[in-house]
Every structure is written in C-alpha cells, then in structure tokens.
Amino acid sequence: MAEAKPPPEGQPARSRLARHPLVWIAAIALAPIIASYTVYYLFPRAPSANYGTLLPTAPIAGIEGTRDDGSPFRLDELRGRWVLVALGDEGCERGCEGLLYATRQARTMQGKEQDRIARVFLRAGEPTPSPALLAQHPGLIVARVATGVAAKFPGGARALYLVDPLGNFVLSYPANPDIKGIAKDLSRLLKASQIG
C-alpha cells in the first residue's frame, strides 16, 4: 500500500493568496455604503432646502386696494396662480427698485412657466411709483392699500412673499433677496405643483 504524500511546501501560502481577492472584492463593495453612512451622520445637511423662510399654511384674505387707474384691486382675483407679493411703504421708492427687480428676474428665469406667476406690488399710502420705475416692470400689478394691510403679512412692510394658487402664504423673503434663490424656489414649486 502506498503512503500518502505530504502536501507540497508552498500550498498553504497559495490558499492564503487565493483568499485575498475575495477580501478586496468585499471591501470594494462595502466602501460606498460605509462612506455614505459616514457622510450622512458626520456631515449632516441643513434641514431646509429652500431659500425663502417657510411660513405656516394660512390663507391670506382681505387684501384690497386701488390700482393706479382707479379700479378696485383684490388679491383673491389672482387665485389659480402663484403670486409674488412685494410690500412697500411711502419711503421705499429707491429701496423697492431692487425688490421689484428681483421679482421680475426670478419670474423671467422660469421660461415658459413664467405665465403661472403674477407679480403684485402693494404700496401703503401715497404717492404711486414713478412712471420710469413702472416702465421697467411690464405686467406688474400695482395697488395702493391702507397702511394697516402690512400687519396681515408675517414680516410687515418692505418684504416679499410667495402666495400659492389657493391663496395661502408659502414663503417669505427679505427686502433685499437673492434672485437665484427665489428662482430656485419657484422652479421647485412649479415642478411639483399641479395647480396654478
């Protein structure tokens, strides 16, 4: 009967080498998962994805005034559209230029969707904006309202608000807003919304 031969000397080393590719494949497969968990837990993102300040859902009602041509204005008439409402007081001729410019540019940046957005400038008291300023903003609805109307808005005068097609407050912006920030917010909302 023949005796069993002992295994060749190099064989245990070869089996160790054969296992290494499996370890490397497992490490490569697990690396993205470990990296994603690390980034998620160690570098959290800011909870807010929008530029504007999110407002509690509340209907905006009773906003009435007079247009430049003397006809009555009611904000409710614009239901069914997204509305950028800029507020201004008597002394904001210079400061409101930037606010109105921001609304115009943010709306224009929506391309073919811009018709879903109306722009309104509510002015408390006298006088009305200059013709030169109004000429720069075709399609802008300007209405003179009572001084107390600003109190119906969360941030008061000299601010910008976005109202949804159902007539609810959605977002508020500072008096000197970032145009790209407003445009991104509008773009997201128009994409997600089936109304307005």
Secondary structure, DSSP 8 states (H G I E B T S, - for coil): --------TTHHHHHHHHHHHHHHHHHHHHHHHHHHHHHHHHS---S--SSSEE----B----EEEETTS-EEEGGGGTTSEEEEEEE-TT-HHHHHHHHHHHHHHHHTTGGGGGGEEEEEEEESS----HHHHHTSTT-EEEEE-GGGGGGSTT-SS-EEEE-TTSBEEEEE-SS--HHHHHHHHHHHHHH-S--
